[in-house]
Amino acid sequence: MNIVQKNNDKAAIVVLSGRIDSVTSTEFDKFITNIIEENSFNNIILNLAEVDYLSSAGLRVILLGAKKIKEKNGKLIICCLSGNAEEVFNLTGFSGIFPIFKTEEEAAGSL
């Protein structure tokens, strides 16, 4: 898994690539928690376009991150779902829980 963060005036944009599974989910969780607690961003946009595999451990991190950021009156938004990640979101019902946009620009525009 690779994580790249870029920021705009409304959100931290986190671009993920590779596998998000039980091995990499701990790193992902620390990264998201750091954004919320130390960088004081109230909104996070997760770009999942390059995610090859998303396990239940990865879904757990996304869900916990959304709960943490909601406590700060912020939002966690998903964009660029494709492949396995999109299939997992649809099968688990996560696509009905999170706002999902086709592009980063659309996601940022929703804030």
TAQUI-V286551 format. One record per residue. RES is the residue in three letters. PSI is psi in whole degrees, 0 to 359 (NA if undefined). Layout:
res:RES psi:PSI
res:RES psi:PSI
//
This chain:
res:MET psi:141
res:ASN psi:139
res:ILE psi:128
res:VAL psi:132
res:GLN psi:132
res:LYS psi:149
res:ASN psi:150
res:ASN psi:188
res:ASP psi:347
res:LYS psi:340
res:ALA psi:160
res:ALA psi:127
res:ILE psi:119
res:VAL psi:116
res:VAL psi:118
res:LEU psi:145
res:SER psi:155
res:GLY psi:212
res:ARG psi:133
res:ILE psi:103
res:ASP psi:193
res:SER psi:333
res:VAL psi:317
res:THR psi:347
res:SER psi:331
res:THR psi:316
res:GLU psi:317
res:PHE psi:315
res:ASP psi:315
res:LYS psi:320
res:PHE psi:312
res:ILE psi:316
res:THR psi:319
res:ASN psi:318
res:ILE psi:314
res:ILE psi:314
res:GLU psi:323
res:GLU psi:331
res:ASN psi:354
res:SER psi:33
res:PHE psi:134
res:ASN psi:348
res:ASN psi:141
res:ILE psi:133
res:ILE psi:122
res:LEU psi:117
res:ASN psi:113
res:LEU psi:20
res:ALA psi:324
res:GLU psi:16
res:VAL psi:119
res:ASP psi:329
res:TYR psi:134
res:LEU psi:115
res:SER psi:178
res:SER psi:330
res:ALA psi:321
res:GLY psi:319
res:LEU psi:321
res:ARG psi:316
res:VAL psi:318
res:ILE psi:314
res:LEU psi:315
res:LEU psi:321
res:GLY psi:319
res:ALA psi:320
res:LYS psi:318
res:LYS psi:317
res:ILE psi:331
res:LYS psi:326
res:GLU psi:338
res:LYS psi:18
res:ASN psi:33
res:GLY psi:183
res:LYS psi:148
res:LEU psi:121
res:ILE psi:143
res:ILE psi:141
res:CYS psi:162
res:CYS psi:38
res:LEU psi:137
res:SER psi:166
res:GLY psi:225
res:ASN psi:318
res:ALA psi:317
res:GLU psi:318
res:GLU psi:316
res:VAL psi:317
res:PHE psi:318
res:ASN psi:317
res:LEU psi:326
res:THR psi:351
res:GLY psi:2
res:PHE psi:335
res:SER psi:342
res:GLY psi:350
res:ILE psi:322
res:PHE psi:147
res:PRO psi:130
res:ILE psi:131
res:PHE psi:155
res:LYS psi:327
res:THR psi:162
res:GLU psi:322
res:GLU psi:317
res:GLU psi:319
res:ALA psi:313
res:ALA psi:323
res:GLY psi:341
res:SER psi:350
res:LEU psi:NA
//
